[in-house]
Amino acid sequence: MDNVIEHRNFMKANYAGFDNFKTDQMKNLPEPALQKPLDNKIELIDLIPYEKINIQNDNLKANILNRRSRRVFTDEALTLEEFSFLLWATQGVKEIIQREGRDYASLRTVPSAGARHPFETYLVVHNVESLKPGLYRYLGIEHKLAWLGEIEDQQKKMTEAALGQQFAGKCSVVFIWAVIPYRSEWRYHVATHKSALIDAGHICQNLYLACEGIGAGTCAIAAYDQKMTDKLIRVDGVDEYCVYMSPVGKL
Ligand SMILES: Cc1cc2nc3c(=O)[nH]c(=O)nc-3n(C[C@H](O)[C@H](O)[C@H](O)COP(=O)(O)O)c2cc1C
């Protein structure tokens, strides 16, 4: 039971101790990068910009009504335009806020505590028009995809990482959100971890609603293998790790 109480407390607001310590922001330490830096040699892929994206159904009321978790998909590929829409809807950057001449925060299509946006979006692409299967990362600031490489036995490994949930291997693409805790800890210290998980919910909800607009579906997954998933998306599991994923496919 001890452990349960500890976990219950984790869901409570944790700002009371702020008088007792200084956050890194209070210590005037430099703000962390708004997006994980990239190796220069990595191939970047252009996406369709927001202004040029047409979606079948932008009736928000109907999309909220019809939203449900969908785990069975057709073999139809997502188009690059549809994929661009889903990426923009979940983490698209609308504005960068400057402070003292430096990038201080980003404003995106989803809310985030203190606009810290501590997530990176990894994509395990199985079947998207004009993209080779493999691992990608979304760059919200540039609205581009970074190609991170092939994954051997991809569908099998993705299914195993999702604890055997078959639809993770039988879909167009799996969105995997990894948190970089320090991006928020710099400002919110121990209050980060509760709000980061709330942020993740907003991201995935936008994915659900955006999918409804393009004849696609998704189903959130919290039941996944932490180590296998972190290995699959090539993150260290300490300073960056998966917290949530959601496979997407056409209906
Ligand atoms: C945080 C969270 C975690 C979830 N994890 C899983 C999961 O691992 N596997 C799964 O099949 N569905 C998962 N779901 C989907 C729920 O089962 C689903 O939302 C619920 O049954 C209600 O159905 P609806 O979304 O169609 O309204 C998850 C949903 C949420 C919000």
The ligand as an SDF file (V2000), in Angstrom:
LIG
                    3D

 31 33  0  0  0  0  0  0  0  0999 V2000
   -4.1400    6.9610  -20.8330 C   0  0  0  0  0  0  0  0  0  0  0  0
   -4.7870    5.9300  -21.7100 C   0  0  0  0  0  0  0  0  0  0  0  0
   -4.1670    4.7180  -21.9030 C   0  0  0  0  0  0  0  0  0  0  0  0
   -4.7320    3.7520  -22.7410 C   0  0  0  0  0  0  0  0  0  0  0  0
   -4.0440    2.5840  -22.9840 N   0  0  0  0  0  0  0  0  0  0  0  0
   -4.5840    1.6680  -23.8270 C   0  0  0  0  0  0  0  0  0  0  0  0
   -3.8530    0.5000  -24.1710 C   0  0  0  0  0  0  0  0  0  0  0  0
   -2.7180    0.2810  -23.7520 O   0  0  0  0  0  0  0  0  0  0  0  0
   -4.4300   -0.3750  -25.0300 N   0  0  0  0  0  0  0  0  0  0  0  0
   -5.6830   -0.1580  -25.5550 C   0  0  0  0  0  0  0  0  0  0  0  0
   -6.1470   -0.9930  -26.3520 O   0  0  0  0  0  0  0  0  0  0  0  0
   -6.3810    0.9490  -25.2700 N   0  0  0  0  0  0  0  0  0  0  0  0
   -5.8700    1.8740  -24.4260 C   0  0  0  0  0  0  0  0  0  0  0  0
   -6.5420    3.0390  -24.1730 N   0  0  0  0  0  0  0  0  0  0  0  0
   -7.8560    3.2820  -24.8100 C   0  0  0  0  0  0  0  0  0  0  0  0
   -9.0050    3.0780  -23.8080 C   0  0  0  0  0  0  0  0  0  0  0  0
   -9.1830    1.6980  -23.5640 O   0  0  0  0  0  0  0  0  0  0  0  0
  -10.2820    3.7210  -24.3640 C   0  0  0  0  0  0  0  0  0  0  0  0
  -10.1260    5.1330  -24.3940 O   0  0  0  0  0  0  0  0  0  0  0  0
  -11.4980    3.3650  -23.5220 C   0  0  0  0  0  0  0  0  0  0  0  0
  -11.8060    2.0010  -23.6090 O   0  0  0  0  0  0  0  0  0  0  0  0
  -12.7310    4.1670  -23.9420 C   0  0  0  0  0  0  0  0  0  0  0  0
  -13.0140    3.9790  -25.3080 O   0  0  0  0  0  0  0  0  0  0  0  0
  -13.1310    5.2230  -26.3060 P   0  0  0  0  0  0  0  0  0  0  0  0
  -11.7730    5.9020  -26.3570 O   0  0  0  0  0  0  0  0  0  0  0  0
  -13.4860    4.5980  -27.6330 O   0  0  0  0  0  0  0  0  0  0  0  0
  -14.1800    6.1360  -25.7980 O   0  0  0  0  0  0  0  0  0  0  0  0
   -5.9860    4.0010  -23.3520 C   0  0  0  0  0  0  0  0  0  0  0  0
   -6.6060    5.2460  -23.1600 C   0  0  0  0  0  0  0  0  0  0  0  0
   -6.0070    6.2010  -22.3780 C   0  0  0  0  0  0  0  0  0  0  0  0
   -6.6700    7.5530  -22.2470 C   0  0  0  0  0  0  0  0  0  0  0  0
  1  2  1  0
  2  3  1  0
  2 30  2  0
  3  4  2  0
  4  5  1  0
  4 28  1  0
  5  6  2  0
  6  7  1  0
  6 13  1  0
  7  8  2  0
  7  9  1  0
  9 10  1  0
 10 11  2  0
 10 12  1  0
 12 13  2  0
 13 14  1  0
 14 15  1  0
 14 28  1  0
 15 16  1  0
 16 17  1  0
 16 18  1  0
 18 19  1  0
 18 20  1  0
 20 21  1  0
 20 22  1  0
 22 23  1  0
 23 24  1  0
 24 25  2  0
 24 26  1  0
 24 27  1  0
 28 29  2  0
 29 30  1  0
 30 31  1  0
M  END
$$$$
